[in-house]
Amino acid sequence: MKVQPVSQISRRLIEAELYGELYATMSEQLGKEQALQIITENLQKSARKAGQGFAASVDTPNLEHFSTVVEIWKKEDAIEVSDISINGNELTIKVVRCRYQESYREMGLPEELCTLLSCSRDEPFAKGYNDKLSMVRDTTLAEGGDCCPFKFIWK
């Protein structure tokens, strides 16, 4: 994975500003539903590509290596993790604070975009890393949950 010139959260905030402007324009011209669909597709393609790039940074992609992405996500206190563990073929991560979604709301982005920008990248990133990796997450902080309980399963 190539070195990023800015932190992950700085990059996401720059992207969020652009997505906000695009969403407003596309909503006016195409309607909110289609605008959200286009943005979702774009975010997921980008996340999958990022996962592939992260996998390419190691000889053999594996769950232990995948778990190190949390350190990238945590830079500049972007997320707060209360628990991370690997048990067999399962990686669990409990995120209890997410500055990504907090920042999107502070920027005044529409709620539907805040949740989308915060949460829609995670599963495609995992799938891009390796098709054997799946993700389960029942709730998110962006949706009002008290945490984001990630479970990544290597099949």
N, C-alpha and C positions, 0 to 999 in steps of 0.2 A: 504494500500500500504506500503510495507516495506521501511524502511529508506535506502537511497542509500549512500554508503560510499564516493562517489564523486559526484560533481555537475552533472547535466544533460549534460551540454556542455562538461565537461571533459570526461564523459563517451562516448558521441557521437564522440569526436575526436579520442579517443582510438579505437572505433569501426570503424571509417572511415579509419584509417590506415590499419586495418585488411581487411576491404572490398576492399580497393584499391589493396592490394596484391592479394586477391582472384580473383578480377575482371581481373587483368592482366593474371593470370594463367588460369582461366576459358576461357577467350577470346582466348588465344592461342590454347587451346585444344578443345573448343566447339564453338567458334565464339562469337562475341560481343552480338548478339541478344539473344542467349540462356543464356549467362552469366548474362545479365541484367535481364532476366526473372527469373532466379534462385534467384538472389539477391533481386529482387522486392518481390517475394513470401516470402522469409525469413524475410525481413523488415516488411512486412505487418502482418505476423503471430506474430512476436515479438511485434509489436505495438498493435495488438488486445489483446494479453495477458497482456500487460501493462495497457491497458484500463480496462480490467477485474479486474486487481489488484487495480487500482485506485477506481473503483466502490465498491470493497469489503471493502474499508476503511470507508464507511459510511453505516448506516442502510438502507436508501432508496436512491438509486441514483436519482439525480435530476439535473436540469440545473444549478441551483445556485451553487451546489457543484462542478459540472463539470467545471464551470468558474474559480474555484480556481486553476486549473492546470496551469493557466497562471503564477502564482507566481513561480511555479517550473521551467517553461520554461524561466522565466526572470532572474533567479539567475545568478550572475556574469555577468550581462548585456548581456546575451546571445541573447535576443531580446529586441527591443524597441517598445512599444505599445503606439500609440497616442490616441486610443479610445477603450474602452471596455464598452459594455452595454447589459443589458437584457431587452427586451421588450416583455412581454407575454411569448411565447414559443420560442423566438429567442434570441440567444446570438451572438453579433457581436464583432469582435476583428479586429482591424486594426494594423497590424505589419508593422512598417516603417523601421526597421533595423533588420537584421538577421545575427548574428555572426556565426551561424552554417554554412550557405552557404558561407559566406566570408572566414571562416577558411578552409573549404574544398578546395576552390580555391587556397588559400595561400599554402596549402599542395601539390598543383600540381596534384590533382586528375583530371581525365578526366571530361570534362564538363557534359557528360551524367550521370556520377556517382554523381557529385555535386548536380544536380537537384534532382536526385532520392533519395539520402541520406537526403536531406533537406526537401522534400515535400511529399514523398510517405507514411509517417507514420501517418499523421494527421487524415485522414478519417478512417482508420482501428482502430486507437486509440479510436475515437469517437464511432464507432460501437461496439468495445469491451466493452466500458463503458456501453452502453445500445443500443439495437437494435432500440429503438425509436428515437435515435439521428442520424440525417443526417448532412452532411456538404456540403456547396457550397463555392467555391473559384474560381473566374474567372481568376485570374492571380496570379503570385508569384514574389517575388523579385528575386528568382533564375532564373526565366524565363525572367527577364528584366523589370518587372513591377515596378511601383513606391511604391507599398506596397503589402502586402498579406491581402486581405480583406476577412477574414473568416466570414462565417455565419453558425452557428450551429442551427438546428431546431429540437425541441423536438416534435415528432408527437404522 
